[in-house]
Amino acid sequence: MWRRGVQNFSRRLAGTNDSTTSARNTATALAAFSAASATAWYTAKPSAQCDGFPALRRTGSTARTPDAAAFQGDAAAEAAMMSCASLAVAYQQAKAEVATVKAELQFVQDKYDYFWPRKIMMLFGAPGAGKGTQGPNITNTLGLPQLSTGDMLRDAVAAGTPTGVRAKEAMESGSLVTDDIVIGIISDRIKEADCGAGFILDGFPRTIEQAEALDKLLLQTGERVNLILAFDVPEEVLEERVCGRWMHKGSGRSYHVKFAPPRSMELDRNGQPIPLTMKDDETGEALYQRSDDTKEALKKRMAAYHKQTEPLLEHYRPKGIVKDIDGGQPIEKVTRAVMNSMSKQAMKH
């Protein structure tokens, strides 16, 4: 009966086989069916009708006629076999479909990687302008990694790359990491697979010299920066955003006295938060303010931003790739403006 089931299944498989099903898939499916169906047949046979294996037991030269229970066992075994057969066929068909879809997706990816230019973006804005919020939004939408020079330096040093070794030696000697080291680290990083469709530079360049070095690096592969988002926020709004931030050291959770205050916060008679009441919602541990999140520090950071960063916008603006974003709007409107600026229509103007 098992042999007959295998023959039936083979005929069914041959009947449904088309030009896209290889002989190899057929053999695999048949082998899987044979093993599964044999197990099913064996377990479905009544133990009283066999000594563990034969469907019919011979005594001498005369075959014993199976009784009704044996026929019922054979019927159950055949049903189990056909179920296994259906599962085997469905599995092979699904496996072939998945392989086809994967191949099609890879073809599309390869086509875009080969023919389409990478989307190379920069984010500019003063401290608190919204780069830290909108960068991840762009990453989630376009799948482009946001590359921070600090993160890239740490990763290169940890990986022990040749450029990372140079950076480590400079830092250990107390020297500044030179521009050529930073450019070398960027050059290595943007060759990785996740940068295949493009990337977002965060915190680089900071000077005209760095911008020119980056332009030269990208020109080696016929590329250039093709979009810069410049977040413009009034200084009084920046002060409110930056100076109202409180951090939890252990987790990095961020709070804001106006926009996201901790539950424990209490205000004094002047409407200012009482430091001893600023505690993490989850652990109850004390929060702290970063040393550069004060009015005095912000003024120095703003002066450095105006002196170093704004000339960079003038360096790139004649190329028609700078898009100004009003970062003083509510977050939802800023996000909408960012997404619109990345559309094909916006890129043409």
Protein Blocks (a to p, Z undefined) as FASTA:
>chain_A
ZZmmmmmmmmmmmmmpcfklcfklmmmmmmmmmmmmmmmmmmmpcfklpghjambdcehj
bccdddfklmmmmmmmmmmmmmmmmmmmmmmmmmmmmmmmmmmmmmmmmmmmmmpccddd
dddddehilmmmmmmmmmmmnopacddfklmmmmmmmnopaklmmmmmmmmnopacdfkl
mmmmmmmmmmpmklmnoccdehiafbfklmmmmmmmmmmnopacfbdcdddddfklmmmm
mmmpccdfknopacdfklmccfklccdfkopacfklmccfklopacdddfklcfklmmmm
mmmmmmmmmmmmmmmmmnopaccddfkbcfklmmmmmmmmmpmklmmZZ
